[in-house]
Amino acid sequence: MPERKWIREVIRIDTDCGPVAMPAKVLGPIGVHFGIGSHAKRISITHIGTGRRIASTNVADAAQRLGEALAELNWDCLAGDCVPERLRVEVVQILRRFGSALSI
């Protein structure tokens, strides 16, 4: 994959209290931003199209590297809340590589 650059944008994320707009670093379909609520004081990695958090970490470098790995996946196959098995397996494999730096 050609090197892509992170950009800064405001994204919408889902929370227990409804959608919230947050500033984030964005790479393709993935946003990296400060968490809120139960994930406050952590860095969240979110799929922008769904607004759903994928994982959180306290390590900024791990958040960026995880975001870069996840941005390489084909997210076009998502339909609503349905995650195809192949994409789910690919995401889990990436999350396992980052292991102890994350909370899911």
N, C-alpha and C positions, 0 to 999 in steps of 0.2 A: 504494500500500500504506500503511495506517495506520502511524504510527510505533510501532515495538516497542522495548522496553527490553531491554538486556543484563542477564542474571542470572548469578550465580556458582553453578556446580555442579561436581561431580566427574564426569568422563566417562571412558569406557574408550577407549583408542586402541590400534591395532595397532602393534607394533614388531617388529624382527627377532628379538627374544627373547620374543615373545608379547604378550598384552594387558597393558596397564598402566593403572591409575587415575590420573588427573591432574586437578588443579583447573583450571577454565577459565571464561572468560566465554562465555556461551551466548546465541545469538540464533536461535530456531527450531531448525533442524537443523544449525547450524554452531557449532563451538567454536573459540575462539582461546585458545591456551595456550603456555607455554614449551615449546620442543622438548627432546627427549632424544636420546641417542645421537649419530648423525651430524648431527643438527639442534640439538644443544645450543648455547646462547647465541643462538638465533634464536627467533622467534615463529612457531608453526605455526598454520595454519588447517585444521581437520579437519571432515569430515562425520561427525556423531555416530552416525548409524544404522549406518554401516559401520566406524567407527573409523579410517578411512583419511585420511591427510594429503592435502590438496589442494595446498598450497603453503607456503612458509616465507619469512620476511622478517626484516630487522633493524630495520624501521621500524614502531613500534607503531601509529601513525596509519594507515599503509597496511594493516596487518593488520586493524584494525577496519573500515575502509572496504571492504576486500575481503570481509570476513565479512558485512557488511551487504548488499552486492551479491549475494553467493551465497545468502544467506538468502531472497532474494526469488524464487529459482527454485523450480519444482515438483519436489521430490525424491521425491515419492510413487511415481514410476514406476520407482525402482530395485528390482531383484530380484536379490539375491545379488551376484555380481561383475559382472553384466551392466548396463552403462550404455547406455541408449538413445541413439542417434545425436543426436537433437535436444538432449538434456540435455548431452551431451558438447560439442557445438558451442557451446551457450550458456555453459558453463563456460570453454571456451577463449577465447571473445570477451571475457569478463570478465577473465580472466587477462592477456590482451594489453593491456587498458586500464591495468593496473598495471605491466606490463613490467619494467623494470630493477630495481624494488624487490623482486622476487620471485625465489625459486628453486623449481623445481617438482620 
